[in-house]
C-alpha cells in the first residue's frame, strides 16, 4: 500500500480488479493495496517471514512455474490417485522440482517394474504438456502421502529424492576406470540419481539442454576437460562420454558451433540450426543412413557471443558448413530462432548457385510476426528484471569473465530476440516448409507467406513450442522432415532432367 502503488494493469481491468484491493489501513479515500500473492508471517519481534506463494507459483532456474499446471497434467493419467509437486533444495545447488505420486493401485509403489512403467508413462505425458523448464527433475512413487494432525499432507515428512525413482535404466554396469567414476559422480549430482551405470542415458534419465550445460560445466571444473554441449548429444552415456575424454587430445579441426551428431550415411545430410533436444531424437527416427549435423548455440560456455546479427551468424555457420560439405545439395532446418539463421543461410547458398531442395523451419516466427507476438505478450514480461539481468551480464562481459550458468539462458535468448527485431529477412524463392506446433499462437504459416516467393508448405505437428522437439511428438516431426526432404530431392531430380 501507500503512494507507490500503481494505478493498475494497462488494458487489463480483470487483472486490476483481482490484484488491487481497498486499503483498510489508510485514511485516504480510494486508497488501495496490491495483492502480491506472497504468503508471510508477522513475527513477534516485528520481522516478516516469507512462507511461500498463495497461487502455487514458484521460480526455478529463472523461470516462473505454476505447480498447479504440473499437478493437473499428472492427474490426467488414470493410474494416478493423488499427486503433489513441490520445490526442494536438500543440499548445495539449485532448486529442483520434485513430483510425488500415489498410484490407484497401491501395489505399484512396491513393485519396481510396475513403478518404472508408471514413471515412463508420467514422463511421456508431461513432455507433451509442459515446457522443458517445468519438467520435474525427480518422480517419487509412494503408497500414500504422510499426513499431519489436521489431515493435510505433511510436506516436511515427504522423502528427499536421494533415491529418485527415475526411468529407462539400462542393465547396470558399474564405472570401470577413473574417468567413468568421476563422470558418474558428476552425473549423479546433476541428475539426482544414485548408483549410475556406464550405459545409462542422460536424456532418458530426465536430462535436458539446461542440465547438460550444468553437467559439462562441472566436468570442466572437476576434470579439466572443456567439452561443447554437442558432445553430450553425440555421446549421451557415461561410457561414451568417457571415450570422448580419451580422444580429446587427438588433433582435429576446431569447429566452434557445428557438430556431427551422426556423420555416417549415404543420404544427403541434414544441417540443423539450434535443434536442441531434436538433434538427439531426430537421428534416431531417421535411421543410420541419414547423416545429421547440428549448429549449437553461441554462449553456452558463458563466453561472449561474437555474432549478434542474423546475417553474421549465418555467414559464420556457412563457413563451418562448407568445411564439412563444400558442395550441395544442402538440406537445412532450424528450430525457433535457429530457423531465421537457416533461412538466411539458404538465401546465401542459393545466391551462390547452390541447390537447397529443402528448407524447414520448426515453429519459427517471421520477424514482423515475432514482433507482433512479443508486443501482445509484453504485458506479461518484466522490463525491470530484464534490465537488471542485462546489467549483470554486461558486468561479466566487460571483465572478460564467463557469464555464470544461471544467467546464460537469459543472455542467449535476449541476444536472439534483439537480433530478430533488427533482421531484414527479405524474400526467398526456393521451396519453404513451416512446421507449426499445434499449441503455438499466430497465423498458420507464422507469417512466412509474405517472404515466400516460391512454393510454401505448412505442416502442423503435435505439441507446443517446447514439446514438439521431444518424445513422443518428435517422431512425427522427424517423419514429416524426411518426407519433405524426399519430396524436395525428387523435385530437384526432375528439374535437372
Number of C-alpha atoms within 10 A of each C-alpha: 17 13 8 7 12 13 10 14 14 9 9 10 11 9 12 17 11 10 15 20 15 13 16 11 11 13 8 10 8 9 17 20 19 18 12 11 13 13 12 13 12 10 9 7 6 8 9 11 11 11 10 14 13 11 13 15 16 16 14 16 16 12 10 12 19 15 20 15 16 21 19 12 16 26 17 12 15 9 17 17 16 16 20 19 21 17 16 14 12 12 7 7 9 12 15 22 21 21 22 23 27 20 22 14 12 14 13 20 21 12 10 12 11 14 20 19 13 21 20 15 15 21 20 15 17 20 24 21 19 19 16 19 18 21 21 20 24 24 22 22 23 21 15 16 19 15 14 12 7 7 8 10 15 13 13 10 11 14 13 14 21 14 14 18 19 23 21 15 15 13 10 12 13 14 20 11 10 10 18 22 18 17 24 25 16 19 25 16 15 18 22 19 21 17 13 21 21 23 18 21 20 19 20 17 19 20 20 20 18 18 17 23 21 18 22 23 22 19 18 12 11 12 15 11 15 15 18 19 23 24 18 23 26 17 18 20 23 25 22 18 21 21 14 17 17 11 10 13 8 7 7 7 7 9 14 14 19 24 25 18 19 22 15 13 13 10 11 17 21 22 24 27 31 24 25 26 21 24 26 23 20 23 20 14 16 16 11 15 15 19 20 24 23 27 25 22 20 18 17 23 21 23 16 20 15 11 15 15 17 25 20 14 19 22 16 16 21 21 13 18 22 11 12 15 12 12 12 15 17 22 22 25 26 26 23 19 24 27 26 28 28 29 24 24 25 28 20 16 17 15 10 9 9 15 18 22 24 26 28 26 28 27 26 25 27 21 22 18 16 18 15 13 14 14 12 10 10 11 13 9 11 9 11 9 10 13 10 11 16 15 12 15 20 16 13 16 16 9 8 11 14 16 22 14 16 14 16 20 19 16 21 18 12 15 16 19 15 13 20 23 13 12 16 13 18 10 16 19 14 19 18 26 22 26 24 27 24 16 16 16 13 14 12 17 21 22 18 23 19 13 15 17 14 12 12 17 13 17 19 18 22 21 24 21 21 21 23 28 30 23 20 17 19 21 22 18 25 19 14 16 24 18 12 22 20 15 14 18 20 13 12 16 11 8 8 7 5
